[in-house]
Amino acid sequence: MAEGNIQLEKNGHIATIRINRPEKLNSMTVEMAAQLSGHVREVNRDKDIRAVVFTGNSERAFSSGSDIKQLDYYETPWDFRNRENEYARLIKSIRKPVIAAIKGYCLGGGLEMAVMADIRIGSYNSSYGASEVNWGWIGGGGNSQMLPRIIGPGRALEMLLTGDIIPAEEAYRLGLIDHLLPDEEVEEKAYELANKIAEKAPIAIQVIKHAVRVSMNTPLDVGMEYENELVHITFSTEDKLEGESAFKEKRRPVFKGR
């Protein structure tokens, strides 16, 4: 399905979620957040989908964040506080691995969506900023929590406090993006990684993603014990037996997510 301002496409085991509002730098609206929510639910419940590429339909912008004009949609700050479908957190709620393919501006809520992905691939023309402070507020989708975990508290604070936009080379040096490539190679790399991930055992892949997310919020000793418990989930699967058989028979395993 490829319609609306948030498009969902499926090709084999790979889903693509694409922001499609290029005339407005892929800025997000309330209606788009609702579309995204529906697509995320579909991705999570579709057992055939094993990896997700998340990108924008524009060379100029991955996403410039929320459409500021949409703030008038909320009658009171309390309404905004209780808003449904906070779009960056929707990306975090995807259980399958998410690869963000980023071109152009990645600002405000756009950056929040990007940092909720598991792997980020940026083009040389991409740029990054937490720009909300320039307008007198802070973002509510995760930048203050995720940026310190990714690039460290000092550089995160510099971005958050100044609202400055940093170029792709600096974002790559800081570890904000994991790969830095020419425009025409960004999505190619994203699908290369997505297909490589999709060849692995789906349950093990989702457990790995979950374990790494938990590691960001727990002491090391607790995390190590939790990882040991997660091992038993993967050991109870048919895919584990298929992996062993394939190794012994010197062939490629065929995983079925069971």
VEXVODREN-755994 format. One record per residue: x, y, z of N, C-alpha, C in turn; residue in one letter; residue number from 1. Coordinates in Angstrom, 2 decimals. Atoms other than C-alpha are relative to their C-alpha. Last residue first. Example, Ala and Ser with C-alpha at 12.3 -4.5 7.8 and 13.67 -1.06 7.14 Angstrom:
// residues 2
      n.c1      n.c2      n.c3     ca.c1     ca.c2     ca.c3      c.c1      c.c2      c.c3   code   pos
     -0.82     -1.19     -0.06     13.67     -1.06      7.14     -0.77      1.09      0.73      S     2
      0.89     -1.19      0.00     12.30     -4.50      7.80      0.90      1.20      0.00      A     1
This chain:
// residues 258
      n.c1      n.c2      n.c3     ca.c1     ca.c2     ca.c3      c.c1      c.c2      c.c3   code   pos
      0.75      0.85     -0.93      8.75    -20.29     14.86      0.97     -0.66      0.97      R   258
      0.58     -0.81     -1.07      9.95    -17.38     12.76     -0.86     -0.81      0.95      G   257
      1.43     -0.21      0.20     10.43    -19.43      9.61     -0.66      0.82      1.11      K   256
      0.71     -0.31     -1.24     14.21    -19.59      9.23     -1.45      0.37     -0.30      F   255
      1.25     -0.60      0.45     15.80    -21.34      6.29     -0.86      0.22      1.23      V   254
      1.24      0.29     -0.71     19.40    -22.04      7.23     -1.18      0.71     -0.63      P   253
      0.59     -1.21     -0.55     22.15    -21.91      4.59     -1.30     -0.36      0.73      R   252
      0.91     -0.68      0.91     23.91    -25.23      4.14     -0.51      1.27      0.68      R   251
     -0.76     -0.97      0.79     26.84    -27.06      5.75     -0.87      0.63     -1.10      K   250
      0.14      0.44      1.39     24.73    -29.99      7.00      0.70      0.93     -0.98      E   249
     -0.54      1.37      0.12     25.90    -29.52     10.59     -0.01     -0.47     -1.45      K   248
     -1.45     -0.03     -0.29     25.39    -25.75     10.42      0.63     -1.37     -0.22      F   247
     -0.66     -0.62      1.14     22.00    -26.14      8.72      1.51      0.06      0.19      A   246
      0.00      0.96      1.11     20.86    -28.57     11.38      0.74      0.55     -1.21      S   245
     -0.95      1.08     -0.32     21.90    -26.24     14.19      0.11     -0.99     -1.15      E   244
     -1.34     -0.56      0.05     20.14    -23.26     12.61      1.07     -1.04      0.28      G   243
     -0.35     -0.15      1.41     17.01    -25.31     11.97      1.41      0.55     -0.15      E   242
     -0.28      1.34      0.50     16.94    -26.36     15.64      0.41      0.03     -1.47      L   241
     -1.26      0.40     -0.63     17.21    -22.72     16.72      0.41     -1.38     -0.49      K   240
     -1.10     -0.62      0.75     14.54    -21.80     14.18      1.35     -0.36      0.59      D   239
     -0.33      0.88      1.11     12.16    -24.31     15.77      1.18      0.57     -0.79      E   238
      0.62     -0.21      1.31     12.28    -22.18     18.90      0.41     -1.07     -1.00      T   237
      1.23      0.78      0.06     12.90    -23.05     22.57     -0.66      0.05     -1.38      S   236
     -0.33      1.43     -0.01     16.55    -21.98     22.53     -1.25     -0.87     -0.12      F   235
     -0.48      0.39      1.32     15.49    -18.46     21.47      0.32     -1.50     -0.06      T   234
      1.06     -0.22      0.99     13.34    -17.99     24.56      0.46     -0.48     -1.37      I   233
      0.90      1.15     -0.03     15.95    -19.63     26.80     -1.17      0.17     -0.96      H   232
     -0.57      1.11      0.78     18.55    -17.07     25.74     -0.99     -1.15     -0.08      V   231
      0.47     -0.11      1.37     16.25    -14.34     27.06      0.54     -1.12     -0.89      L   230
      1.38      0.50      0.06     16.87    -15.53     30.62     -0.52      0.04     -1.44      E   229
     -0.05      1.45     -0.20     20.62    -15.13     30.21     -1.39     -0.63     -0.04      N   228
     -0.41      0.61      1.26     20.07    -11.66     28.78      0.03     -1.52      0.11      E   227
      1.17     -0.04      0.88     18.15    -10.73     31.92      0.32     -0.63     -1.35      Y   226
      0.92      1.04     -0.44     21.04    -11.85     34.11     -1.23     -0.08     -0.91      E   225
     -0.61      1.30      0.30     23.48     -9.79     32.09     -0.91     -1.16      0.41      M   224
      0.12      0.27      1.43     21.16     -6.79     32.18      0.59     -1.34     -0.38      G   223
      1.40      0.33      0.26     20.87     -6.94     35.95     -0.21     -0.36     -1.47      V   222
      0.26      1.33     -0.59     24.66     -7.09     36.32     -1.43     -0.44     -0.24      D   221
     -0.61      1.09      0.76     25.14     -4.22     33.85     -0.35     -1.37      0.56      L   220
     -1.40      0.23     -0.37     22.68     -1.83     35.50      0.53     -1.24     -0.73      P   219
     -0.25      0.87     -1.14     19.47     -1.28     33.51      1.49     -0.04      0.35      T   218
      0.77     -0.45     -1.17     17.98      1.32     31.15      0.27     -0.82      1.26      N   217
     -0.13     -1.44     -0.14     20.13      1.22     28.01     -0.66      0.53      1.27      M   216
     -1.34     -0.31     -0.51     20.56     -2.54     28.36      0.20      1.49      0.22      S   215
      0.01      0.16     -1.45     16.78     -2.95     27.98      1.36      0.39      0.58      V   214
      0.79     -1.09     -0.57     16.96     -1.52     24.45     -0.02     -0.07      1.53      R   213
     -0.82     -1.20      0.09     19.81     -3.92     23.64     -0.75      1.20      0.55      V   212
     -1.07      0.08     -1.00     17.82     -6.90     24.94      0.86      1.26     -0.02      A   211
      0.56     -0.24     -1.33     14.70     -5.91     22.97      1.11      0.02      1.06      H   210
      0.39     -1.40     -0.07     16.63     -5.64     19.71     -0.52      0.34      1.39      K   209
     -1.22     -0.81     -0.05     18.28     -8.99     20.36     -0.33      1.48      0.12      I   208
     -0.51      0.12     -1.36     14.91    -10.60     21.16      1.28      0.82      0.16      V   207
      0.82     -0.86     -0.86     13.46     -9.25     17.91      0.48     -0.06      1.45      Q   206
     -0.23     -1.40      0.35     16.35    -10.70     15.91     -0.80      0.92      0.91      I   205
     -1.30     -0.39     -0.57     16.18    -14.06     17.73      0.28      1.48     -0.27      A   204
      0.18     -0.10     -1.45     12.47    -14.33     16.93      1.30      0.45      0.65      I   203
      0.79     -1.17     -0.42     13.03    -13.47     13.28     -0.17      0.14      1.51      P   202
      1.18      0.53     -0.69     15.89    -15.95     12.68     -0.81      1.15      0.58      A   201
     -0.24      0.63     -1.30     18.27    -14.26     10.25     -1.32     -0.48      0.62      K   200
     -0.41      1.39      0.21     17.75    -13.62      6.53      0.18     -0.74      1.32      E   199
      1.18      0.82      0.26     15.73    -10.48      7.31      0.34     -1.47     -0.26      A   198
      0.69      0.27     -1.27     18.81     -8.89      8.89     -1.15     -0.96     -0.22      I   197
     -0.91      0.85     -0.77     20.77     -9.19      5.63     -0.62     -0.39      1.34      K   196
      0.05      1.35      0.56     17.79     -7.87      3.70      0.93     -0.96      0.73      N   195
      1.30      0.58     -0.33     17.48     -4.85      5.98     -0.11     -1.43     -0.51      A   194
      0.01      0.42     -1.40     21.21     -4.15      5.76     -1.31     -0.68      0.37      L   193
     -1.02      1.04     -0.15     21.21     -4.12      1.96      0.01     -0.53      1.43      E   192
      0.61      1.27      0.42     17.93     -2.22      2.00      0.99     -1.15      0.06      Y   191
      1.06      0.34     -0.95     19.46      0.59      4.06     -0.63     -1.34     -0.36      A   190
     -0.63      0.57     -1.20     22.64      0.58      1.97     -1.05     -0.44      1.01      K   189
     -0.62      1.26      0.40     20.64      1.08     -1.24      0.64     -0.70      1.20      E   188
      1.04      1.02     -0.05     18.57      3.73      0.52      0.54     -1.36     -0.42      E   187
      0.57      0.10     -1.35     21.66      5.80      1.26     -1.05     -1.10      0.08      V   186
     -0.34      1.29     -0.60     23.62      5.13     -1.95     -0.69     -0.23      1.35      E   185
      0.53      1.11      0.79     22.15      7.84     -4.20      0.27     -1.37      0.62      E   184
      1.47      0.08      0.05     22.61     10.53     -1.60     -0.49     -1.28     -0.65      D   183
      0.63     -0.90      0.98     26.32      9.83     -1.07     -1.51     -0.24     -0.05      P   182
     -0.12      0.40      1.39     27.14      7.93      2.14     -0.53      1.08     -0.93      L   181
      0.05     -1.27      0.72     27.67      8.31      5.88      0.31     -0.28     -1.46      L   180
     -0.63      0.06      1.32     26.91      5.25      8.02     -0.20      1.35     -0.67      H   179
     -0.90      1.15      0.00     26.14      4.98     11.75      0.72     -0.19     -1.32      D   178
      0.33      0.89      1.12     24.54      8.37     12.32      1.09     -1.06     -0.10      I   177
      1.44     -0.22      0.14     24.63     10.10     15.70     -0.54     -0.78     -1.19      L   176
      0.71      1.26     -0.11     28.04      8.53     16.29     -1.51      0.16     -0.07      G   175
      0.57      0.14     -1.34     29.67     11.88     17.03     -0.66     -1.36      0.22      L   174
     -1.11      0.03     -0.96     31.89     11.66     13.94     -0.50     -0.22      1.42      R   173
     -0.66      1.30      0.14     28.86     10.78     11.81      1.14     -0.14      1.00      Y   172
      0.93      1.00     -0.55     26.88     13.76     13.08      0.61     -1.39     -0.06      A   171
     -0.09     -0.08     -1.46     29.93     15.96     12.44     -0.92     -1.02      0.66      E   170
     -1.33      0.48     -0.41     30.19     14.79      8.84      0.15      0.04      1.51      E   169
     -0.07      1.46     -0.01     26.43     15.14      8.34      1.34     -0.52      0.50      A   168
     -0.07      0.68      1.30     26.31     18.80      9.27      0.20     -1.51      0.17      P   167
     -1.34      0.51      0.27     25.12     20.15     12.63      0.00     -0.74     -1.33      I   166
      0.07      1.11      0.95     22.10     22.41     13.11      1.41     -0.44     -0.32      I   165
     -0.82     -0.05      1.21     22.23     24.57     16.21     -0.21     -1.25     -0.86      D   164
      0.85      0.18      1.17     19.30     24.56     18.63      0.78      0.02     -1.30      G   163
     -0.25     -1.01      1.03     21.71     26.00     21.19     -1.00     -0.07     -1.15      T   162
      0.01     -1.35     -0.56     20.57     24.21     24.34      0.17      1.09     -1.05      L   161
      1.31     -0.34     -0.55     19.57     20.89     22.76     -0.08      1.45      0.46      L   160
      1.01     -0.01      1.06     22.62     20.54     20.50     -1.35      0.50      0.53      M   159
     -0.35     -1.07      0.94     25.06     21.57     23.23     -1.03      0.09     -1.12      E   158
      0.42     -1.27     -0.57     23.23     19.39     25.75      0.33      1.17     -0.93      L   157
      1.47     -0.05      0.06     23.62     16.36     23.50     -0.51      1.33      0.55      A   156
      0.35     -0.39      1.35     27.32     17.17     23.04     -1.52      0.03     -0.18      R   155
     -0.54     -1.32      0.32     27.85     17.14     26.80     -0.42      0.47     -1.39      G   154
      0.78     -1.12     -0.54     25.49     14.28     27.63      0.51      1.37     -0.40      P   153
     -0.54     -0.49     -1.27     27.00     11.65     25.32     -0.71      1.26      0.46      G   152
     -1.19     -0.82      0.25     26.39     10.96     21.61      0.62      0.55      1.28      I   151
     -0.64      0.28      1.28     23.88      8.08     21.66      1.31      0.77     -0.15      I   150
     -0.37      1.41      0.06     22.67      7.89     25.26      0.78     -0.32     -1.28      R   149
     -1.11      0.26     -0.92     22.73     11.68     25.62      0.47     -1.45     -0.03      P   148
     -1.26     -0.58      0.44     20.68     11.96     22.38      1.15     -0.22      0.99      L   147
     -0.76      0.88      0.90     18.03      9.47     23.48      1.34      0.60     -0.41      M   146
     -0.29      1.29     -0.62     16.61     11.17     26.57      0.89     -0.87     -0.89      Q   145
     -0.75     -0.23     -1.23     16.59     14.86     25.63      0.38     -1.31      0.68      S   144
     -1.37     -0.48      0.25     15.65     13.94     22.05      0.81      0.17      1.28      N   143
     -1.13      0.84     -0.39     12.72     11.73     23.10      1.39      0.55     -0.21      G   142
     -0.04      1.34      0.59      9.42     12.83     21.59      1.26     -0.78      0.25      G   141
      0.59      0.96     -0.93      8.51     15.86     23.71      0.06     -1.43     -0.49      G   140
      0.70      1.10      0.64     10.68     18.49     22.08     -0.51     -0.98      1.04      G   139
     -0.85      1.17      0.24     11.56     21.57     24.08     -0.85     -1.05     -0.71      I   138
      0.44      1.22     -0.69      9.97     25.01     24.01      1.02     -1.11     -0.22      W   137
      0.42     -0.21     -1.38     10.73     28.64     23.16     -0.52     -1.23      0.72      G   136
      1.37     -0.50     -0.02     10.88     28.72     19.37     -0.56      0.06      1.41      W   135
      0.04     -1.26      0.73     14.66     28.37     19.07     -1.38      0.65      0.02      N   134
     -0.36     -1.05     -0.94     14.52     25.70     21.79     -0.02      1.38     -0.68      V   133
      1.16     -0.52     -0.73     12.61     23.49     19.36      0.34      1.17      0.92      E   132
      0.22     -1.43      0.21     15.55     23.14     16.96     -1.10      0.62      0.85      S   131
      1.15     -0.03     -0.92     17.00     19.81     17.96     -0.40      1.46      0.13      A   130
      0.14     -1.01     -1.04     19.25     19.64     14.92     -1.23     -0.22      0.85      G   129
      0.70      0.48     -1.18     20.65     17.41     12.20     -0.08      1.11      1.05      Y   128
     -0.38     -0.85     -1.13     21.87     17.83      8.65     -0.97     -0.24      1.14      S   127
      0.91     -0.02     -1.15     21.86     15.57      5.59      0.54      0.92      1.10      S   126
      0.74     -1.26     -0.02     23.71     16.47      2.38     -0.97      0.07      1.18      N   125
     -0.90     -1.13     -0.19     26.39     13.81      2.86     -0.74      1.33      0.08      Y   124
     -0.68     -0.46      1.22     23.67     11.22      3.25      0.91      1.18      0.33      S   123
      0.19     -1.38      0.43     22.80      9.55      6.54      0.75      0.31     -1.28      G   122
     -0.87     -0.20      1.14     22.25      5.94      7.56     -0.28      1.39     -0.55      I   121
      0.23     -1.22      0.78     20.82      5.40     11.02      1.05      0.14     -1.09      R   120
     -1.19     -0.31      0.78     20.45      2.01     12.74     -0.33      1.22     -0.86      I   119
     -1.09      0.81     -0.56     17.97      1.15     15.50      1.33      0.26     -0.69      D   118
     -0.38      1.12      0.85     15.43      3.88     14.84      1.19     -0.73      0.61      A   117
      0.76      1.16     -0.43     14.20      6.00     17.75      0.24     -1.21     -0.89      M   116
     -0.70      0.62     -1.13     17.03      8.45     17.07     -0.78     -1.17      0.59      V   115
     -1.24      0.65      0.42     15.58      9.12     13.61      0.69     -0.70      1.17      A   114
      0.32      1.25      0.69     12.06      9.81     14.88      1.26     -0.75     -0.38      M   113
      0.55      0.93     -1.00     13.38     12.32     17.39     -0.40     -1.32     -0.65      E   112
     -1.12      0.59     -0.70     15.51     13.93     14.68     -0.47     -1.00      1.04      L   111
     -0.65      0.87      0.97     12.39     14.45     12.60      1.20     -0.69      0.61      G   110
      0.64      1.31     -0.06     10.64     15.76     15.70      0.52     -0.96     -1.04      G   109
      1.09      0.06     -0.98     13.17     18.56     15.81     -0.58     -1.39      0.10      G   108
      0.08     -1.04     -1.03     15.24     18.44     12.63     -1.16     -0.25      0.95      L   107
      0.51      0.93     -1.01     16.51     15.93     10.08     -0.06      0.81      1.30      C   106
      0.20     -0.44     -1.38     17.05     18.11      7.03     -0.60     -1.11      0.86      Y   105
      0.47     -1.36     -0.27     18.37     16.47      3.89     -0.18      0.28      1.47      G   104
     -0.52     -0.99      0.94     18.59     12.71      3.38     -0.55      1.37      0.40      K   103
      0.20     -1.43     -0.24     18.18     10.05      6.06      0.69      0.83     -1.08      I   102
     -0.76     -0.48      1.14     17.62      6.30      5.66     -0.27      1.50     -0.11      A   101
      0.38     -1.31      0.51     16.47      5.08      9.09      0.95      0.41     -1.12      A   100
     -1.15     -0.68      0.57     16.84      1.34      9.68     -0.49      1.32     -0.59      I    99
      0.33     -1.15      0.84     14.26     -0.22     12.00      1.29      0.68     -0.44      V    98
     -1.08     -0.97      0.16     14.64     -3.71     13.51     -0.37      1.09     -1.01      P    97
     -0.99      0.46      0.96     11.23     -5.32     14.19      1.12      1.04     -0.11      K    96
     -0.75      1.11     -0.59      9.32     -4.51     17.37      1.08     -0.56     -0.93      R    95
     -0.12      1.05      1.01      8.17     -1.07     16.27      0.90     -1.10      0.54      I    94
      0.85      1.14     -0.33      7.31      0.87     19.45      0.04     -1.11     -1.05      S    93
     -0.60      0.80     -1.07     10.27      3.24     19.09     -0.80     -1.26      0.27      K    92
     -1.16      0.68      0.60      8.88      4.47     15.77      0.68     -0.90      1.03      I    91
      0.53      1.07      0.85      5.55      5.19     17.48      1.13     -0.76     -0.67      L    90
      0.13      1.20     -0.84      7.48      7.10     20.13     -0.64     -1.15     -0.77      R    89
     -1.34      0.56     -0.21      8.52      9.56     17.45     -0.07     -1.27      0.84      A    88
     -0.51      0.76      1.14      4.90     10.02     16.31      1.40     -0.58      0.20      Y    87
     -1.24     -0.77      0.02      3.14     10.87     19.53      0.94     -0.73     -0.97      E    86
     -0.89      0.26      1.13     -0.01      9.01     18.49      1.19      0.96     -0.05      N    85
     -0.15      1.38      0.45     -2.54     10.49     20.92      1.06     -0.04     -1.11      E    84
      0.20      0.29      1.42     -2.08     13.84     22.57      0.21     -1.48     -0.29      R    83
      0.71      1.27      0.13     -2.42     13.95     26.34     -0.24     -0.40     -1.45      N    82
     -0.65      0.98     -0.87      0.21     16.66     26.89     -0.61     -1.38     -0.19      R    81
     -1.25      0.38      0.67     -1.14     18.59     23.91      0.72     -1.07      0.80      F    80
      0.36      0.78      1.18     -4.63     18.56     25.40      1.26     -0.48     -0.73      D    79
      0.38      1.33     -0.49     -3.16     19.68     28.72     -0.41     -0.90     -1.16      W    78
     -1.21      0.80     -0.19     -1.38     22.57     26.95     -0.32     -1.42      0.49      P    77
     -0.70     -0.31     -1.25     -4.85     23.74     25.86      1.30     -0.80      0.05      T    76
      0.62     -1.16     -0.63     -6.89     23.96     22.63      0.73      0.42      1.27      E    75
      0.20      0.28     -1.42     -4.64     21.66     20.62     -0.50      1.25      0.70      Y    74
      0.97      1.10     -0.10     -5.04     21.95     16.84     -0.36     -0.27      1.46      Y    73
      1.31     -0.58     -0.27     -3.32     25.34     16.99     -1.09     -1.06      0.13      D    72
      0.11     -0.19     -1.44     -0.07     23.40     17.28     -1.33      0.64      0.38      L    71
      0.90      0.98     -0.59     -0.69     22.25     13.72     -0.13      0.16      1.51      Q    70
      1.38     -0.48      0.12      0.79     25.45     12.34     -0.99     -0.94      0.65      K    69
      0.28     -0.93     -1.10      4.13     24.29     13.72     -1.43      0.54     -0.07      I    68
      0.49     -1.20      0.68      4.15     21.29     11.38     -0.46      0.98      1.08      D    67
      1.43     -0.36     -0.01      6.03     18.87     13.58     -0.27      1.24     -0.83      S    66
      0.72      0.09     -1.27      9.48     17.65     12.61     -1.46      0.41     -0.13      G    65
     -0.30     -1.20     -0.79     11.61     18.85      9.68     -0.78      0.01      1.31      S    64
      1.17     -0.64     -0.61     11.59     15.36      8.22      0.47      1.20      0.80      S    63
      0.53      1.22     -0.62     13.95     13.36      5.98     -1.29      0.39      0.72      F    62
      0.27      0.21     -1.43     14.31     16.61      4.11     -0.46     -1.41      0.27      A    61
     -0.23     -1.18     -0.84     15.59     18.09      0.85     -0.15     -0.29      1.48      R    60
     -1.45     -0.20     -0.12     16.03     14.89     -1.18      0.30      1.13      0.97      E    59
     -0.51     -1.32      0.36     12.41     14.02     -0.46      1.52      0.01      0.12      S    58
      0.12     -0.08      1.45     10.18     11.00      0.10      0.45      1.38     -0.48      N    57
      0.84     -1.08      0.48     11.38     10.42      3.67      0.02      0.07     -1.52      G    56
     -0.65     -1.07      0.75     12.73      7.25      5.22     -1.01      1.07     -0.40      T    55
      0.79     -1.21     -0.28     12.10      4.28      7.47      0.69      1.18     -0.63      F    54
     -0.76     -1.19      0.43     13.34      0.87      6.32     -0.93      1.20      0.16      V    53
      0.70     -1.19      0.47     11.79     -1.95      8.36      1.01      1.06     -0.43      V    52
     -0.80     -1.21     -0.16     12.92     -5.51      9.05     -0.73      1.15     -0.67      A    51
     -1.12      0.27     -0.90     11.31     -8.94      9.52      0.91      1.20      0.23      R    50
     -0.92     -1.13     -0.02      7.86     -8.51      7.99      1.08     -0.25      1.06      I    49
     -0.89      0.08      1.15      6.20    -11.87      7.31      1.02      1.13     -0.02      D    48
     -1.13      0.88     -0.28      4.80    -12.03     10.83      0.96     -0.13     -1.17      K    47
     -0.27      0.77      1.22      2.59     -9.00     10.20      1.26     -0.84      0.21      D    46
      0.78      1.25     -0.01      1.40     -7.90     13.68      0.25     -0.87     -1.24      R    45
     -0.23      0.83     -1.17      4.12     -5.33     14.32     -0.76     -1.33     -0.06      N    44
     -1.35      0.55      0.04      4.10     -3.93     10.80      0.24     -0.95      1.16      V    43
     -0.03      1.01      1.05      0.33     -3.49     10.86      1.36     -0.67     -0.10      E    42
      0.76      1.16     -0.47      0.39     -1.71     14.21      0.05     -1.13     -1.03      R    41
     -0.83      0.65     -1.01      3.14      0.57     12.93     -0.71     -1.24      0.55      V    40
     -1.04      0.77      0.69      1.11      1.35      9.80      0.90     -0.75      0.99      H    39
      0.60      1.15      0.65     -1.92      2.36     11.85      1.03     -0.87     -0.69      G    38
      0.43      0.93     -1.04      0.12      4.61     14.11     -0.60     -1.27     -0.61      S    37
     -1.19      0.72     -0.44      1.80      6.22     11.10     -0.37     -1.04      1.05      L    36
     -0.36      0.95      1.07     -1.58      7.15      9.65      1.18     -0.87      0.44      Q    35
      1.01      1.06     -0.05     -2.58      8.70     12.99      0.25     -1.05     -1.07      A    34
     -0.31      0.82     -1.17      0.69     10.64     13.10     -1.00     -1.15      0.13      A    33
     -1.12      0.88      0.37      0.00     11.83      9.57      0.40     -0.90      1.15      M    32
      0.53      1.05      0.87     -3.40     13.18     10.61      1.09     -0.98     -0.42      E    31
      0.78      0.91     -0.84     -1.88     15.09     13.51     -0.52     -1.16     -0.82      V    30
      1.28     -0.52     -0.47      0.66     16.60     11.14     -0.68     -1.02      0.89      T    29
      1.02      0.93     -0.47      4.34     15.89     10.52     -1.25      0.74      0.49      M    28
      0.44     -0.31     -1.36      6.76     17.96      8.44     -1.24     -0.83      0.33      S    27
      0.43      1.19     -0.72      8.04     16.17      5.35     -0.32      0.28      1.47      N    26
     -1.20      0.58     -0.62      9.84     19.31      4.17     -0.34     -1.20      0.87      L    25
     -0.09     -0.59     -1.34      6.43     20.90      3.49      1.16     -0.62      0.79      K    24
      0.22     -1.45      0.16      6.37     20.30     -0.29      0.07      0.74      1.32      E    23
     -1.23     -0.72      0.36      7.96     16.89      0.37     -0.17      1.50     -0.11      P    22
      0.51     -1.36      0.02      4.99     15.47      2.26      1.14      0.94     -0.38      R    21
      0.24     -0.51      1.34      5.48     11.74      1.82     -0.72      1.34      0.05      N    20
      0.70     -1.27     -0.22      7.06     10.16      4.88     -0.12      0.70     -1.35      I    19
     -0.55     -1.17      0.67      7.97      6.60      3.88     -0.86      1.24      0.30      R    18
      0.88     -1.09     -0.44      7.58      3.40      5.87      0.62      1.30     -0.51      I    17
     -0.50     -1.37      0.10      9.22      0.55      3.97     -1.09      0.95      0.49      T    16
      1.01     -1.06      0.09      8.58     -3.05      4.96      0.72      1.34     -0.11      A    15
     -0.39     -1.38     -0.32     11.02     -5.86      4.19     -1.20      0.93     -0.15      I    14
     -0.06     -0.14     -1.46     10.24     -9.60      4.37      0.31      1.42      0.45      H    13
     -0.56      1.15     -0.68      9.11     -9.78      0.75     -0.07      0.18      1.51      G    12
     -0.69      0.75      1.05      8.44     -6.28     -0.46      0.71     -1.17      0.65      N    11
     -0.57      1.28     -0.41      5.96     -4.32      1.60      0.61     -0.69     -1.21      K    10
     -0.21      0.92      1.11      5.13     -0.63      1.22      0.63     -1.27      0.55      E     9
     -0.52      1.30     -0.41      3.65      1.70      3.82      0.08     -0.89     -1.23      L     8
      0.21      1.15      0.88      3.18      5.36      2.96      0.64     -1.25      0.59      Q     7
     -0.88      1.02     -0.56      2.70      8.25      5.37     -0.29     -1.28     -0.77      I     6
     -1.25     -0.66     -0.35      1.35     11.29      3.53      0.97     -0.90      0.76      N     5
      0.01     -0.90     -1.14     -1.37      9.23      1.88      1.37      0.61      0.24      G     4
      0.91     -1.13      0.14     -0.96      6.21     -0.38      0.08      0.86      1.25      E     3
     -0.81     -1.21      0.07      1.44      3.37     -1.01     -0.92      1.19     -0.26      A     2
      0.85     -1.19      0.00      0.00      0.00      0.00      0.89      1.24      0.00      M     1
